[in-house]
């Protein structure tokens, strides 16, 4: 992901799917939040930590908060805490991740397992009184990626850089009209 900070908001761009998220800085949630895909996110800094508070996630026919199918309701409340940490501080979490997850880097990331510099760590808390009996937390550590930000496939750019080939696009020898 990329963080694009400005004076009154932070834009987060996620690598997969060209997803974009906007976080208003140093503002409260509105009195009446209109549910949306990413919810209403407001942020603030606590020292060197970016804290993002999100409510108002849109509930669909099969709502889930992650790729494992964890359910949620309109009461979902997520607090994310992003900060740069030294490798030594993140080492235990990193080791556990590689031990417990089959492909912890997933989605095309290419990392240097010998890297020992700063890493971005996200610690988040999830609350939803309609689903969980208690809040739960998790930690994710992001390594610097060794590959360039990939181009996405579209009719104007059919190159699949990660597969080193062009996508098959429908073509016509003569106009349809």
Number of C-alpha atoms within 10 A of each C-alpha: 14 11 12 11 13 10 8 11 17 19 15 16 16 13 17 12 9 10 11 13 15 19 22 19 20 13 13 12 15 9 6 7 12 12 14 12 11 16 23 23 22 22 23 17 14 10 8 10 15 18 22 21 21 20 21 22 24 17 19 11 5 8 15 14 15 9 6 7 10 10 16 24 18 17 15 22 19 22 18 19 20 19 18 17 15 13 17 11 12 19 13 10 14 18 10 10 17 12 11 9 10 9 10 12 15 9 9 12 15 14 14 10 7 6 11 12 12 17 18 16 21 19 15 18 15 18 18 18 14 12 14 13 9 10 13 12 13 10 17 15 20 17 21 15 14 10 11 8 12 12 14 15 14 11 9 6 11 15 17 15 13 11 8 8 10 12 15 8 9 6 7 7 5 6 6 5 3
